[in-house]
Every structure is written in C-alpha cells, then in structure tokens.
C-alpha cells in the first residue's frame, strides 16, 4: 500500500537553508510525495525510538530527520522517465538524515533529468536501533524497487544507489555486500536481488579504521573502542571485489569530516580488483555540499555523473 504524506509544513524549512532555493523551488516542495513503507508492521531488528519523528529546525541539523520508527521511501517520478532508478541516502552520521541539504536536492535534480528516485528514510543506530537496521532498510529498498520495476516504469537492470557521507557508507556497503544477511524475510520482495546496478558516492565515509577515528559514523557503527576486526569489517574498501557495481566517487580536498583519503582508498581498492570505478576530487567544498552552489566547481558533479551514467548504460 502506498501512503501519502504532505510536505507542506516542512517546506518552510528550506527557505532558511543557504544555497538550496534555486535547486528546490518552494512550489515543488509543497507538492505531496508518495511514500512506500519498507516493512509490513514493525521492522525487523531490536531497539528503536519512542515518540514522534523529528525534523531539525536550526543549525547543522536544519531539515534533517531523526527518531525514525517507520522506515520508508519517498518517490520522485520524472515527467520523462529514462528507465533508470536511484535509491538516494542522505548522510548525517547515522544519528540523523540530511534531507534538505543532501538527499532531497539530489532527488529533485535526478527527477528533472529522467530518473525515478526513491529517497530513503532509514532507521538509525543513533535512535536506538541495532547497528544492522539501516543496512537492512537499504537492502529492502533495493528489493522493493527491483520487484516493482515494471510498475514504476524502470528497468530492473538500471537501479542504482546514491549516498552522501554516512549515506555514502550505507550505499557503498549495500553495493559491495548486497547479500549479507541483516534480516530474515519471506515475502515476494525477498526473491529480488539487493545488488545495485551502479553506485554514486559523495564525500563518503569509507574507512572506519583508527586513522579516521573522528567520524560520527565510526562511533555509531562500531563504538568508541572497536576491535581491529570490527574496523576492517565495516570499512568499505575491505569489501572491494571484481564484480562490484560500477562506482563513481566525488570528494573535496578540504573536507575535514570525511577527508578525500576515504574516497581514494575505495577507488584504489576497487581499481586493484579490476572493478569499474571513477574518482573526482574537487579542490574546495568542505563537507556536506549537496548539489553545491553555482559559483563552486563541485556543482558540476551531477553533470559528470550523468555523462558517466550515459557512457556506462547506453541504450
């Protein structure tokens, strides 16, 4: 069943968010979006929050959602579909999800360029869910989209995943370990493959090793004093393999939250295995830049992605 949820009350948040107005017209945000719940009834896994879902209204958390008990996807249907779909995962260190700064602007851009987009609102360890919950949600999202590809007007072999920061870690893990068992299920969606056909990672958190110990992603996933084995297990480059989906990575050289070493290590690991990978590092931009602004060279990343996609998936 498709639920519907109005975004009218939340649209006003965007006006205060610098740099997003041009990318996301207020009239577009005011429209209702279809939502698909990921799970029938209570989601699998232990833990979870109490109380209502929260949306940040100030500072770094402006427009970010947390306290999530009902994981779901928001659908952005293009006027002229190109037959491809993207599941988009905002970042936020696994304790919130940056919608208005990251996943929503990207979803609108993709929608305007023919992609059918599924913005993922996934469960967070920071809300008290067990650590596997977001990974179960991402796998489930991929399976639902692939199972219902015909209904959505997309090809079952043109379904990718995109992620920002911690969402990049989530997207990357889903691409590299799509068959790891984070939950048990038996409905019709579980017959589908969770492997994305391509992955787009923006300023991703890749390594959870000691040299990158300051990320909130690391703390939420493996804790303050993790074992060496846990650091390796949850670092994306540990899972590079030849049959990995085509992957494109974007980073900024002056990013102090997820330094470009993250993207470089994944690119090198994929390249060494013979997997198709591409890396773009911009000189400036810091962290959390979403679409960027018109005066920033990094604002070219959506066009670079589109050209990369066209080259990889020619009709």
Protein Blocks (a to p, Z undefined) as FASTA:
>chain_A
ZZdddfklmmmmmmmmghklmmmcfklmmpccddddfbgcjaedeeddedjddddfehjl
goiaehifbgcddddddfbdghiacddddeehhpaccfklmmmmmmmmmmmnopacdddd
dddfknopafklmmmmmmmmmmmmmmmmmmnopafklcccddehjlmmmmmmmmmmmmbc
fbdcfbfklmpcfbdfbdcdehiafblcfklmmbmklmmmnojbdcfklmmmmpmklmgc
fklccddddddfklcklgcklmmmmmmmmmmnopacdddddfbhbjoklnopfklmklmm
mmmmmmmmmmmmcZZ
